[in-house]
């Protein structure tokens, strides 16, 4: 009975972990698509007649996009990734209590190393996703502010 209970509990925790993983992927994909769409439309508008463009509007949009991008990063790293990490830690605990009966997450841990509580916040993969877009948006903001002043 104890093993059956552990398997049901593990299955429930695995579903929770997969749910948070899917939320993170969906958040990142939709955010990237949204930024790409807005930047494409802005590029089209700027490319028509650059001398008549209201650069202050472009700088405002860039600032708002940058703030939105930072907010998405915070939701990802400070909320969803922590919930996913908690679910994975719970899975690992259940697997250790199963005495080898369940070993899926433990096998992944052996391949990629033990979980780090700060891994979601500090991973190079997360930085590689968010930093280039943030730098691009800061550059657009800076250039558009300079253009609107001169």
C-alpha positions as CSV (number, residue, x, y, z in Angstrom):
1,X,0.0,0.0,0.0
2,X,2.8,2.4,0.8
3,X,4.4,2.0,-2.6
4,X,1.1,2.5,-4.3
5,X,0.6,5.7,-2.4
6,X,4.1,6.9,-3.3
7,X,3.5,6.2,-7.0
8,X,0.1,8.1,-6.9
9,X,1.8,11.0,-5.1
10,X,4.7,11.0,-7.4
11,X,2.3,11.1,-10.4
12,X,0.5,14.1,-9.0
13,X,3.7,16.0,-8.3
14,X,5.0,15.1,-11.8
15,X,1.8,16.6,-13.3
16,X,2.4,19.8,-11.2
17,X,6.0,20.1,-12.3
18,X,5.0,19.6,-16.0
19,X,2.3,22.2,-15.6
20,X,4.8,24.8,-14.3
21,X,7.3,23.8,-17.0
22,X,4.6,24.3,-19.7
23,X,3.7,27.7,-18.2
24,X,7.3,28.9,-18.4
25,X,7.6,27.8,-22.0
26,X,4.3,29.4,-23.0
27,X,5.2,32.6,-21.2
28,X,8.6,32.9,-22.9
29,X,7.3,32.0,-26.3
30,X,4.4,34.4,-26.2
31,X,6.5,37.2,-24.8
32,X,9.1,36.7,-27.5
33,X,6.4,36.7,-30.2
34,X,4.8,39.8,-28.7
35,X,8.1,41.8,-28.7
36,X,8.9,40.7,-32.2
37,X,5.5,41.8,-33.5
38,X,5.7,45.2,-31.9
39,X,9.3,45.7,-33.0
40,X,8.4,44.7,-36.5
41,X,5.5,47.1,-36.7
42,X,7.7,49.9,-35.2
43,X,10.4,49.1,-37.8
44,X,7.9,49.3,-40.6
45,X,6.6,52.7,-39.4
46,X,10.1,54.1,-38.9
47,X,11.2,52.9,-42.3
48,X,8.5,54.8,-44.2
49,X,9.7,58.4,-43.6
50,X,12.3,58.7,-40.9
51,X,12.4,62.5,-41.0
52,X,8.8,62.8,-40.0
53,X,8.7,60.1,-37.3
54,X,7.8,61.2,-33.8
55,X,10.8,59.7,-32.0
56,X,9.4,60.5,-28.6
57,X,6.6,58.0,-29.4
58,X,9.1,55.3,-30.4
59,X,11.1,55.9,-27.2
60,X,8.0,55.7,-25.1
61,X,7.0,52.4,-26.7
62,X,10.6,51.1,-26.2
63,X,10.5,52.1,-22.5
64,X,7.1,50.3,-22.1
65,X,8.4,47.2,-23.8
66,X,11.5,47.2,-21.7
67,X,9.4,47.5,-18.5
68,X,7.1,44.7,-19.8
69,X,10.2,42.5,-20.6
70,X,11.6,43.0,-17.1
71,X,8.2,42.2,-15.6
72,X,8.1,39.0,-17.6
73,X,11.5,38.1,-16.4
74,X,10.4,38.7,-12.8
75,X,7.3,36.5,-13.2
76,X,9.4,33.8,-14.8
77,X,12.4,33.8,-12.4
78,X,10.7,34.8,-9.1
79,X,7.5,32.9,-9.4
80,X,7.1,30.2,-12.0
81,X,10.7,28.9,-11.9
82,X,10.5,28.7,-8.1
83,X,7.3,26.8,-8.2
84,X,8.8,24.4,-10.7
85,X,11.9,24.0,-8.5
86,X,9.7,23.2,-5.5
87,X,7.8,20.6,-7.5
88,X,11.0,19.0,-8.7
89,X,12.5,19.0,-5.2
90,X,9.3,17.2,-4.0
91,X,9.6,14.7,-6.7
92,X,13.2,14.0,-5.8
93,X,12.2,13.5,-2.1
94,X,9.4,11.1,-3.0
95,X,11.8,9.1,-5.3
96,X,14.4,8.8,-2.5
97,X,11.6,7.5,-0.2
98,X,10.6,4.9,-2.8
99,X,13.9,3.0,-2.4
100,X,14.5,2.8,-6.1
101,X,11.0,2.0,-7.2
102,X,10.6,5.5,-8.8
103,X,13.8,7.0,-10.3
104,X,12.8,9.3,-13.2
105,X,13.8,12.6,-11.7
106,X,16.7,11.0,-9.9
107,X,18.1,9.8,-13.2
108,X,17.9,13.3,-14.6
109,X,19.6,14.6,-11.5
110,X,22.5,12.2,-12.1
111,X,22.9,13.4,-15.7
112,X,22.7,17.1,-15.0
113,X,23.8,17.4,-11.4
114,X,22.0,18.1,-8.2
115,X,19.4,20.8,-8.1
116,X,20.6,24.3,-7.0
117,X,18.0,26.4,-5.2
118,X,19.3,29.5,-7.1
119,X,19.6,27.7,-10.5
120,X,16.4,29.3,-12.0
121,X,17.6,32.8,-11.1
122,X,21.2,32.4,-12.1
123,X,21.2,29.9,-15.0
124,X,23.0,31.1,-18.2
125,X,20.1,29.8,-20.2
126,X,17.7,32.2,-18.5
127,X,20.2,35.0,-19.0
128,X,20.7,34.0,-22.6
129,X,16.9,34.3,-23.2
130,X,16.2,37.6,-21.4
131,X,19.4,39.7,-21.7
132,X,19.7,40.1,-25.5
133,X,16.2,41.4,-25.8
134,X,16.6,43.7,-22.8
135,X,19.9,45.1,-24.3
136,X,18.1,45.6,-27.7
137,X,15.2,47.4,-26.1
138,X,17.6,49.6,-24.1
139,X,19.5,50.5,-27.3
140,X,16.3,51.4,-29.1
141,X,15.3,53.5,-26.1
142,X,18.6,55.3,-26.1
143,X,18.7,55.9,-29.9
144,X,15.1,57.1,-30.1
145,X,15.6,59.5,-27.1
146,X,18.7,60.9,-28.8
147,X,16.8,61.2,-32.1
148,X,13.9,63.0,-30.4
149,X,16.1,65.5,-28.7
150,X,18.1,66.4,-31.9
